[in-house]
């Protein structure tokens, strides 16, 4: 099992991302939550970062990658649908959306 260490660049997030999509199409899971806290602290100190800014990626096998990407795609589609639904509701306050049949 290969690991990759990354520093997260965002200062807005309190903790590191749960996964990453690499440029080569691979999916990396953040394994830092699976490690013991003293080890994560030691690695973060050696890299001069906060433990929450540390991403320790492990590559998913190809079979799990396909399933993970399909789930990410489903989740993204659901998020877009919810956002679109919220915008539709807020665009006409006080009026309900009705469907009219053409006769």
C-alpha positions in Angstrom: 0.0 0.0 0.0 1.4 3.3 -1.1 0.8 6.6 0.8 1.2 10.1 -0.3 1.5 13.1 2.1 0.0 16.4 1.1 -0.5 19.8 2.7 -3.9 21.2 2.2 -3.8 24.8 1.0 -7.2 26.0 2.3 -7.1 28.1 5.5 -10.9 28.2 5.6 -11.6 24.5 6.4 -11.1 23.2 9.9 -10.0 19.7 8.8 -8.5 18.0 5.8 -10.6 16.6 3.0 -11.8 13.0 3.2 -10.7 12.2 -0.4 -8.9 13.6 -3.4 -9.1 13.1 -7.1 -5.7 13.0 -8.7 -4.7 14.3 -12.1 -4.1 10.8 -13.3 -7.7 9.8 -12.5 -6.9 7.9 -9.3 -8.9 8.4 -6.1 -7.0 8.9 -2.8 -8.6 8.4 0.6 -7.4 10.4 3.5 -5.9 7.9 5.9 -4.9 10.4 8.6 -8.1 9.7 10.5 -7.2 6.0 10.7 -3.8 6.7 12.3 -3.0 7.3 15.9 -3.1 11.0 17.0 0.5 11.1 18.2 1.8 9.8 14.8 -0.3 12.4 12.9 1.0 15.1 15.3 4.6 14.0 14.7 4.2 14.0 10.9 2.5 17.4 11.0 5.2 18.8 13.2 7.9 17.4 10.8 6.2 19.1 7.9 5.5 22.3 9.8 1.7 22.2 9.4 -1.3 21.8 11.6 -2.5 18.2 12.0 -5.9 19.3 10.4 -4.0 20.4 7.3 -2.4 17.0 6.7 -3.7 14.7 4.0 -2.3 11.2 4.0 -3.6 9.7 0.8 -3.9 6.0 0.0 -4.8 5.0 -3.6 -8.0 3.0 -4.1 -7.9 -0.1 -6.2 -9.4 0.2 -9.7 -12.6 -1.7 -8.8 -13.3 0.5 -5.7 -12.4 3.6 -7.7 -15.2 2.9 -10.2 -17.7 2.5 -7.4 -16.5 5.6 -5.6 -16.6 7.8 -8.7 -20.2 6.6 -9.4 -21.2 7.5 -5.9 -19.5 10.9 -6.1 -21.3 11.5 -9.4 -24.7 10.6 -7.8 -24.0 12.8 -4.8 -23.1 15.7 -7.1 -26.2 15.3 -9.1 -28.3 15.2 -6.0 -26.6 18.4 -4.7 -27.3 20.2 -7.9 -30.9 19.1 -7.9 -31.3 20.4 -4.3 -29.7 23.7 -5.1 -31.8 24.1 -8.2 -34.9 23.3 -6.1 -34.0 25.9 -3.5 -33.5 28.5 -6.1 -36.8 27.7 -7.7 -38.6 28.1 -4.4 -36.9 31.4 -3.5 -37.4 32.9 -6.9 -41.2 33.3 -6.4 -41.8 34.0 -2.8 -45.5 33.8 -1.8 -46.5 31.9 -5.0 -46.7 28.2 -5.3 -45.6 26.5 -8.5 -48.6 25.1 -10.4 -48.7 23.0 -13.5 -51.3 23.9 -16.0 -52.5 21.6 -18.7 -52.9 22.9 -22.2 -56.4 22.2 -23.5 
